[in-house]
Amino acid sequence: MSFIHTLIIWLPAYLTMTISNGQSIPKSITGEYYLTDVREVGSGIKLNPDATFEFFFAYGALDRFGSGTWKQHGSQIILTSRPRPEKDFALVTSQTVPGNKLTIRIIDSNKHLLRYVSIVAQNDTDVLHETTDAEGKVSFARQALKSISLRFELCPDRYSVFEVTNQTHNYYEFRFEPWISEVFFENVVYTLSEGELSGPHPLLEPGKTYSFERN
């Protein structure tokens, strides 16, 4: 049963484990911690006995997940994922095609996602901004570009920037990378106190402290 399917089921860990540095992990630390006091958002962190963690975030029709390892220093729990890849999109092709338009297109088997990509095209003097249509396309007047930036609006953590190496090209096709909805943690610190984790949330308001209560 996956973590998200255990939202209302408590599966406590009864054993005391030892992580790689030899530190003893009390049974009261491992388990599932759920975000509190944020309406219409489901989110949680599961600390596993083998010093790995799982993270989930559910808002409306959007589900996002993350994973990695955790370690304890006193009352602090530190979460770390694998290094985040450089880009969340991949360039499939760029070429010169007939016509006076510059076309940028997103392709994916899930057609419902195609309309949610924000595209910024930069030339020597201007910055052009548009959001893809239902077919995953945007079009501008044909021109030479310096760079193309893409951001998936359902996972708006960052732009993926592509430098344009051949300015005669006027057709660009990109695809989503499989990790585009994955949430990454880089030494994110939470404070453990009385069955609660407190600290930042990677997808909510920066600089704010949130509480995750142990189930």
Buried (B, 14 or more C-beta within 10 A) or exposed (E): EEBBEBEEEEEEBEEEBEBEEEEEBEEEBBBBBBBEEBEEBBBBBBBBBEBEBBBBBBBEEEEBBBBBBBBBEEEEBBBBBEEBBEBBBBBEEBEEEEEEEBBBBBBBEEEEBBBBBBBBBBBEEEEBEBEBEEEBBBBBEEBEBEEBBBBBEBBEBEBBBBEBEEEEBBBBBBBBBEEBBBBBBEEBEBBBEEEBBBBBBBBBEEEEEBBBBBB
